[in-house]
Amino acid sequence: MTNNTNNPSSEPRLAQVQCLGARGLHRMAYWEWGDPANKRVLVCVHGVSRQGRDFDVLARAMRGEFRVVCPDVVGRGESDRLTDPMGYALPNYAADMVTLLARLDADSVTWVGTSMGALIGIGLAALPGSPIGRLVVNDIGPMIDAAGLVRIGGYLGQPLTWASEDEAADYLLTISQGFGPHSREEWLALTRPMLRKEGERFRLHYDPAIAVPMKAVTAEMAAAGQAALWAAFDAICCPTLLLRGAHSDILARATAEEMTRRGPKPRLHEFADVGHAPTLVAPGQVAVVREFLLSP
């Protein structure tokens, strides 16, 4: 597709990169906005059940200054499904992103991650010689509230279908109250990329098997994961912005405050009337992220 940086309604380009997993090769798709020759690269990575088009509003706001890249994490959107569901795990997602960053050929990138996408960013930013030069962590931390995980686990991977986009949008609204207020037009724009048509019915865009690893987590595995995430967070040294929905059931206020005292000591910005997670669609949310990304 042709990109016109002066046309706010133009669509992104769809590309893909081949990645190596434990069971062979798979394709990861990504949506790209702005000048492909721009050396300033912004990577935006979505949450566990979402996809790269979640960032359309933010990408349109930033593509004049950045080449904006929004991947569909494997198992979601236009990316391949894995034959082994246990491959749907953070270390494998991070490895795919390393392959993507090599394809983008950028010495340094800015990273905006929502929920799972932020955990991937934390893992990459902690590595010695990391290419991440600036990081936005959207509504998640090393310690994840159990109530939020139970809520997400209750709907993730359910084999549901709907008769229309509007019916699907109504359902998605019931499981996404934490996203905060949106107009019907905004909500439909967030919904359409989440759907795939099969015959006369609509289904969600992702492999239902992405829920398998979450359901297999034990208390011991969760504790080990939390310790590893804190160690990674403590190793980050790039400028970091931490976003939180004031009513989040994933990132507790106490965890967010502890994060401001550790590792990169991020600045915390909390959005009122939002839970998990801010969608970065509202102008005020976009303005906060934009100000951080463009600050000296």
Secondary structure, DSSP 8 states (H G I E B T S, - for coil): ----TT-TT---EEEEEEEEETTEEEEEEEEEES-TT-S-EEEEE--TT--GGGGHHHHHHHTTTSEEEEE--TTSTTS---SSGGG-SHHHHHHHHHHHHHHHT-S-EEEEEETHHHHHHHHHHTSTT-SEEEEEEES--SS--HHHHHHHHHHTT---EESSHHHHHHHHHHT-GGG----HHHHHHHHGGGEEEETTEEEESS-GGGHHHHHT--HHHHHHHHHHHHHHHHH--S-EEEEEETT-SSS-HHHHHHHHTSTT--EEEEETT--S---S-SHHHHHHHHHHHH--
